[in-house]
Every structure is written in structure tokens, then in C-alpha cells.
Amino acid sequence: MSSLSKELVFIILQFLNEENYKETIYKLEKESGHFFDMKYFEEKVMNGEWEESENYLSGFTKMIDNRYSMKMYFEMRKQKYLEALDRKGKARALEILVNDLKVFKTYNEDLYKEMTCLLTLENFRDNEQLSKYGDIKSSRKSMLVEVKKLIEANPRLNDKLVFPSFKPSRLRTLLNQRTSSAVVIKPTPLSIQPPTVNPFTLMMNNANGASTSSAAPAAPQSQSLLAALKHPITPSAPGFLDSPNNDEQLPKRLRAASQSSEARNLPVARPQQAPPPLSLDDLTRTIFCTLIQGATVTSMDFHPSLHSLLVVGTVTGEISIWEVGRREKPISKPFSIWNSATCSVLFQAAYAKDSTISITRVSWSADGRYLGVAFTKHLVHVYVYQAPNELKEHMEVDAHVGSVNDLAFSSPSKQLTVVTCGDDKLIRVWDLTGRNLFNFEGHQAAVYSICLNLRETIEYIFSSSVDGKIKAWLLDNSGTKVDYDADGKFCTTMLYSSDGYRLFSSGTTKTGVTFLVEWEEHTGTSMVTFMPPPPHSTCLAFHPQDNNMVAIGKDDSSIHIYNVQSDQVKFKLTGHGRRITGLAFSTLLNLMVSSGADGQLVFWRVDTWKEKKSMKLYSPEERPLTGNIQVQFHSNEIHLLACHRQVIRIYDALRMELIRQWVPKADLFGSISCATYSCNSKLVYAAFTDGNIVIFNAATLVMRCRIAPSVYLLSNNLLHSQNVHAVSVVANPQVPDQFAVGLSNGAVKVIEPKDFHQGNNNALYTGGWVATFRQQATETTACMRSSRRRALSSSGMVEETLSDANSVSVVANPQKPDQFAVGLSNGAVKIIEPKDFHQGNNNALHNGMRSSRRRELSSGMVDETPSDTNSGANKI
């Protein structure tokens, strides 16, 4: 917003105050973000009007803006939570905990757990840290003192706390002047006290003596960023976030300008006022267009002023300029050596040996006139761009030995220069004639990236190397000012936000784990680390001898041994290359067997959780198998059933070797979708993608009968559909001849082949089924085995709201009939035990959990009796 617009806002606010339009004043203050009325905010807080307080505050800063903002929101929500507990309103306190405080769990999980435990106390003052908590009024006053300190220290707010002084009725005076004399009002320049000098500037002037840069202004002595990095500020008392603990760490409240003249009374906007932060909802999810480059893209950059102009660098060394709006590529230039005479002998030797060359970076200068290109072998090219479609060669430099990894334009003292970094551990600065001005030396490994920023009149560089070191330099060749480790200790890229005030770093560890970190600019310490979402749970299995231990398979190929009672992961097992698809325990052998999408079976010792043996599955043609593998132990806990889409196998887990297998014939069956033992382990039920269901003798894997899809798919539409088939099968734990199949259309069929004669190995089942159930879901993805089956509504999970998570796996506790675990799509695991469930009432509801009889899988299910149970009698 311009200075004139800001001045008009203040004048309008003065007019509204004189006319006593209070609500309009506060709305304009919030929407404009120019003046924070501390008195109004205090009044709302002291009255306990928490929604109004947060709503007003949100007009000036969001919770994620910085650590001061986060601490402010946390203190207010914590106070609201404690007041609810003080009023004995535990239901309201639980709502606040889940809806308002859960967002902070990511940053301090231990504190969130401790706050959750307050719900279990009759008086939360029994907690040692809250023993001195007074009444509501005094606690609000104490909290407000802390929040006011944070507001005064917050860079988003500390320049908005003083309203400028105006003559009374300034707006009326201006309007009268314009009406009576038609005087053109020249806006008076606004002046506000300049912001506190940034610690980076202080660091640059104080570290390693005085700077040799003529552009660097003198600054008062203060703690340097280097000292802050090596001795990060630690809060004096335990809490959610560190906060200022003395007046010296807090910027003083901006003072009103002198009353001597109106020119000095009017404040000015900061030269680099940060725009309101965007949310994820502001990001577009619609593809505007697709451009076919023709080669792998390695770097891109939009023109700084012609925003539809996109330069693209590729793996072949070609650069292209696209006019995105018209989807045209007016300029395309393949790689070429402009002047081989200026190239070093090392480059010529490397290029003669291998002529392939790729682009690592393309970048426009700030004015959009120059385009820089860095290559994987030695060279840097600089072009001059002339609209609309002319690109002229300007400068070619043999910049580094090896790859040139990054490039940026800089303009210290208004002289445009090019800054590069490379595999030779150097950062080099060039003028536009190709002359090397100076080098930065200090990295012990290849320099991976550089990040330039201008603060006041001082320009500085952050650089990161592949050994995880980050250094900061002034563009004056005076040596490194900061030296510390990146979070991943490997390849890291740093970048400032568009307003130049928020610094981020992102990269990977050597094991491939990604990270994104925001740095606290005023202390030099990392503020927030954004990690990728946790891996989803793919399968679960209770420890048969300890019902507090659950094995959880993850989609990142790991297995977590989780203790329910202590809420801790005791062991993390690694041995698979892809997601875990099955888990099974044998108490007799003291083993756990895991299967993965990498086609492996891994045998683990339960007492030590060490790998005992791994086995790779192969097809009959000796090709390695990949994809989902299900595993289940026989009731003797020695034989292990393994089901893959191409084969069913039985293993001897004691000797850890294959004893028999069955492979479907391609002309008779589709691929295998699932298989399971009957409850007495004498039969194996297997379902196929073509709709067939086959019953095997478990001891020999000899096929005893086949159930054609026409038997249990009544509808003609379903019968002729190529998509409907069983995706899961589960045996009745009490009736050996009964099992259920979940279909891909969401239906569930319970089948009991009573007229099945085991003496006929090629028998075709011609009987009926017990019941058909239909569900809301489009696909059945998980089944639960237990002596009692229940369908649960999501409202049964009262401990937290999971609007964006659904269950992906469920497993019953082998020792507790009324307890089971569900794995959720967000990576969480829930243990559920409906203790007040009354079996006598078939329609009983437990905290939103619906019970059912053995064959009921969801509410609204109805038994169906087929009109013709022999409809599939003669079909194969």
C-alpha cells in the first residue's frame, strides 16, 4: 500500500473515532492492518471474548508467521482451556484441546500430552507447574502481560502500536479546504521510526573485525548472529516456545513523532512491508497448460517483469524461452562453445572425453535484462535479452573446475555482478566483462547452492555444501561470518521469502529423507521444521503373548513394535525394500513373519527383534515376484500360508523352507486376490479376480471345489461385470465351513457351503449362501477376525477428530475379545475397547459404536434369501 493510502486510512480512523463508530473502527484496523489497538485487544481478552480476540489478532499476524505469533496464540488458547477446566466443564475443555490446541502437537508433543493429562485431574492445580494458578481474572491479567511483551517483540506488530498524531478533525479540514479553495493536497511524507537493525547486519559489521565494504553502514554493538548460532537463546522456564524474558531482548515501543509539525507527526510504511501470508487454500490446483519441452527439464525461472515469460534449461544443455500465455516457444538455443580459446585445458580435456553437458541453473537478473546459465562442466553463459524474442550472447566464462552448481545475479554498490559456486569448493564473483573480482574460500566440499539477500544497503550470501555446512558471507571478500550445520547434513538449498524477512532451507539427508526448515532470523536458530507426513500403517498384528504390544507395518517398508500402555515405539525393524503387506506371529516358534511388496518374507526373533532369515519369492519360471503378499499361520503355528497374486505357498516356519505350492492355470482362473485358513486350519479359502472362489485341502493344497461367481452374484449387472470380485476373505472363527468375502463393489457375502462333499476333489459348489450385506463404501479394504464382530461409527473415537483420516487396516486382540486396533491413513493407530457393550441388545450403541450379530457388518444391512439357490449349478 502506498504512503498516501496509509495516511488516508489513519485519517479515516481518526474521523470514525471522533464520530464514535467503534465497530467500524476495529473492522478497518483489522482489514487494513496498519494500527493495532492494544486497549481494545486487552478489553476483549480480559472479558474472555476469545473468538473476538483471535479474530482481531488474525488481521495482523497468523499463528505460523513466527515464533512470537505462535506463542501468542498458544498462550490465549491455553488460558481458554484452563478456564474451562476451572469451571469443571471437561466436555468444553476436550473440545478446546482437540480443536484449538492440537495444532501445537506437531511442535511440542510432550506438552500436548501433559495438557491432555489435565483432563484426568479433579483439580488441574494438582499439577506442579499450575499449582500457583489463581482465579480467572488474575490469571487473565498475568497471561495478558506475557502476550503484550510478545506483541511488542513481534516484527509483524511492533511498528503498528502507535497511532500518529493529527490535528483534530483532520479529514473535515482537508475536505473543507478542497471544497472552498480547490487546493491540491500534497501528501506529506510519512515518517516512522526505522525498524530495529537486523542481527544479520550486526553480524556482518562485527564479526571478524570491521567490514571492508564501503556500502556497509556503521551499526551499534550487539550480539552477532555467529554468537547466536553457537549459543542459541534458551528459555528460562519450560514452556511451549521460548519467549523474551527481559526488556533488553524486546524492541522498544515505537514512540510518537514530535508534535512540532504535522510533517513529523505522520508515520510512514516500512519500505519492505510483508504482505499477508497465504494459506494452502490460496494455491491453485488447476493445471493452466502443459508445455512439451522435449527433454528432461533441470531448471526454470520466470522473467521478473514479463511474468508470462519462462526460461527453461534441460539435461541436453538446451535453453528455451516460452511465452506461457500463448503456449509458444519463440527462442530455443542448443548448447555450444562460444570461444574455445578462452576455455581452460581442463575443460577441453573433459569435453573431449565426454561431450554430454547439462544445465544446472538458469536465472534472470533483477531487471530482466540479463539471463545467466550454469552448466555441469566448467562454463557459465550470460545472455542479453531484448523483447520480444531476441537473445544475444554476452559473456562466456570458464568459471569452475567441474560442475557449476548454482548462479545468481548481485548488484553491490549498483554494479551488476554474477555469483557462482561449483564442485571446486569455491564461490566466485564476476563482473559482466568476465573478470573475476574475488573468490570465497572456506568450504571443505563441493558448494551446492547459494542464496543472496539485500537488507538495508548490505548484500550477503548464504552458501551450502554437500557435506551439510552452511556459511554466510558479505560481498566484500572479508571471509565467512557464519558457519553451522544444516538439518540434513547433506545437500541443502536456502531461500528467502518474497518480502525478504523469512529464511527457509530445504534438502535431503544421505538416506533420502526430505526436510524443510524455517530459520528464526533474529536468533539464527531453526524455528520450525516441516517434515513429510508420517508413513501410513498398512497392516497390524497383536503380540500373542503381550496384548500391550502391536506390530505395525508401514508403507515406508519399516515395522514398528508399539507399546500401547507406554505409548512408545519400542523397536523399529528394517529389512524390506517396499511397503509391508502382512504380519503373522507364532508363539510356538517365538517368531514373527513379515511380508512386503518387495516379494520378501522376513523371519524375526520375537525375544530380540533381530532378523533370523529372509526369503525371496520366485515364480515357477524363476522370476522374482513383487506386489502384495499375505501371510497367516496354521493353527499348529508351524505351517505358514503365503498368498501372492500368482501363487499360493505353504512354508515350514521351523525349518524356514517351502514345502508345497499351487499355481493357477491361466486359462481357468484370474489372478489370486486373497486367501485364508479356515478356523480349524483344515481348509484354505482363496478368491480370484475373475470372481471364482476355490476351497483347498490345507494339508495338500489340492482343490476340493470351486464356487462360480454366478452362485453368489445374483444381479445380471454384477454377474456380467468384469470389475466385481472378492478383494478380501475371512473365515468364521467358530464355524469351520463358513466364510465371508468382501467384494470390490462394497458388498459382503457370507457363504456356508453345507452340501460340500469333500470326497469329490473336482466338486462344483451348487448351494447357496447365508446372507448378503451392502455397504456405503465402494471397495472392501479390510476385514476383522474376532469371536465377536462389531461395526463402529467414527464417533466412537472420542479422543480426537479425524476428518481427513480413514481406517486402512484392522486387527483383533488375540487375548481380549472386546479389544481391537485400527490403522488409519494418516499413520496413527487406535486401540478401541467398548467395555460397556451389552451383548443381549442387538441394537446397543456404545459411545457411537454400533454392535451387531455375527453376520451384521454395518447398519442398514438386510438378510437376503436367493430365489434360486441353484442358479450356478451347472456353470464352471
Salt bridges, closest charged atoms under 4 A:
GLU19 OE2 - ARG172 NH2 2.73
GLU42 OE2 - LYS148 NZ 2.83
GLU49 OE1 - LYS44 NZ 3.05
GLU54 OE2 - ARG77 NE 2.81
ASP65 OD2 - ARG156 NE 3.71
GLU75 OE2 - LYS71 NZ 2.67
GLU75 OE1 - LYS78 NZ 3.32
GLU83 OE1 - ARG87 NH2 3.75
GLU83 OE2 - ARG140 NE 2.70
ASP86 OD1 - ARG125 NH1 2.91
GLU95 OE2 - ARG92 NH1 3.41
ASP100 OD2 - LYS80 NZ 2.80
GLU109 OE2 - LYS113 NZ 3.90
GLU152 OE2 - ARG253 NH2 3.12
ASP159 OD2 - ARG270 NH1 3.94
ASP242 OD1 - ARG67 NH1 3.16
GLU262 OE2 - ARG170 NH2 2.53
GLU328 OE1 - ARG326 NE 3.19
ASP354 OD2 - LYS377 NZ 3.99
GLU390 OE2 - LYS392 NZ 3.59
GLU396 OE2 - HIS381 NE2 2.84
ASP398 OD1 - HIS378 ND1 3.07
ASP406 OD1 - ARG361 NE 2.82
ASP424 OD1 - HIS400 ND1 2.86
ASP431 OD2 - ARG435 NE 3.19
ASP483 OD2 - LYS471 NZ 2.69
ASP485 OD1 - LYS469 NZ 2.79
GLU518 OE1 - ARG502 NH2 2.86
GLU520 OE1 - ARG67 NE 3.54
GLU521 OE2 - ARG455 NH2 3.01
ASP567 OD2 - LYS113 NZ 3.31
ASP598 OD1 - HIS576 ND1 3.31
ASP607 OD2 - ARG605 NH2 2.82
GLU621 OE1 - ARG623 NH2 3.73
ASP652 OD2 - ARG655 NH1 3.12
GLU657 OE2 - ARG655 NE 2.81
GLU752 OE2 - LYS754 NZ 2.17
GLU799 OE1 - LYS830 NZ 3.49
GLU800 OE1 - LYS102 NZ 2.19
GLU800 OE2 - LYS830 NZ 2.48
ASP818 OD1 - ARG788 NH1 3.36
ASP818 OD1 - ARG790 NH2 2.78
GLU833 OE2 - LYS835 NZ 2.54
ASP836 OD1 - HIS846 ND1 2.00
GLU856 OE2 - ARG853 NH2 3.29
